[in-house]
Amino acid sequence: MKNRILSGMRPTGPLHLGHLFGALSNWVRLQDDYECFFMIADWHALMSEYENPKKMPGYILECAADWIASGINPEKSAVFVQSQVKEHLELYMIFSDFVPLGWLERCPTYKEQLREVKTRDLHTYGFLGYPVLQAADILIYKANTVPVGKDQVPHIELTNDIAGKFNGLYGSVFPEVRPLLTEIPKLLGIDGRKMSKSYDNSIALGDAEETIKKKCSQMFTDPKRIKLTDKGHPDKCNVYSYYSLFKKEYAKEVYDYCAHARVGCTECKRNIGGVISDYLADARREREGLLRDKDKIYSILAEGAKKAQKAAAETMAEVRKAVGLI
C-alpha cells in the first residue's frame, strides 16, 4: 500500500504564488507516489474569519479551481471540503478532552498569529484549539506523512504528542506521523515581507495580466539603489529572486545588468510582470473555464468527500470503540 498524505489550505482569500511554490507544485509531484487527501480547510478558515464568512463559499470554489488548474488530479487524489466530513470534528472533540492547555499556548504559529494579525480578534477558544483540529485532520485518515516547511514541523510534533497520548490512554490506534520536508523557494510579497493574504502583498494565481503588472510595478527593490547609475545588489533584491524562480535562464543576465547599473528598477519590474503573467497563463485559462462550470467543481468536491468520508469513518469506528462510545 502507498503511504498516505493529508494536506490542506484555508479558503480565506485568493491563492497566490506562495501557495503555488510553497505547496501546490509539491502536491502535484506527490500524487504518483502517495495516496493523497487534499482538504479545503473551511473549519480552520472560520476560526479566524468568523466575523465575516460570507465570501468563504466563493473562496472554496476558487481554491478547488486553482488546485485543479495547477495539476491536482481528482482521479488520483481526494479533493474535498473539510466540513463535509463530519468525522473531523468528532475526533477533534475527543482529542480536546485530554490535550493540556500548555501544549497549545506554546505553539509557535499561534503566538505569531496573535502578534502579527491586528485586523481580527484571535483571542478565542476556537483559535487556541486549532492545532488540535489540525491533528484530528491528519489522524482521522491515519496519514503517516505530511508535506511541510521547516516552520510547520512543530505542528507535526504536536500531532504525534496527541496521537501518543491517545494511544497511551486507550490503546494503539494512530500511527506516527513524519514530516516530509519540502524546500520552499524564497518568494516574498511585493512589500518585501512574507507573502500573505493577511498582508495584502500577494500576486494571486487568478490575477489578470494587467493586475500582475501593476502589482509588480509596486514591488520593493534594492533600497541602496536610488539612481539609475547606482550599482544594484541582486542578491538582496526581491525582484531578482522572482527572476531566479520564474525564468532561470534569464536570471544571470538580470544579475549582470543590475549589478552593473545597465537597467533601472522600473524597467526590471515591468519585465518581471510580463514573465509572471506568461508563466501563469495556461493555468489561468483552465481556472477560468472551471469557474464557468461550477457544477463540475461541486461534483469533484462531492466525489472527494465520499472518498475521504469512507477512510475517516473506518478510523472513527476504531476510536469510538477504544474510548467506550457506542
Disulfide bonds with the S-S distance in Angstrom:
none
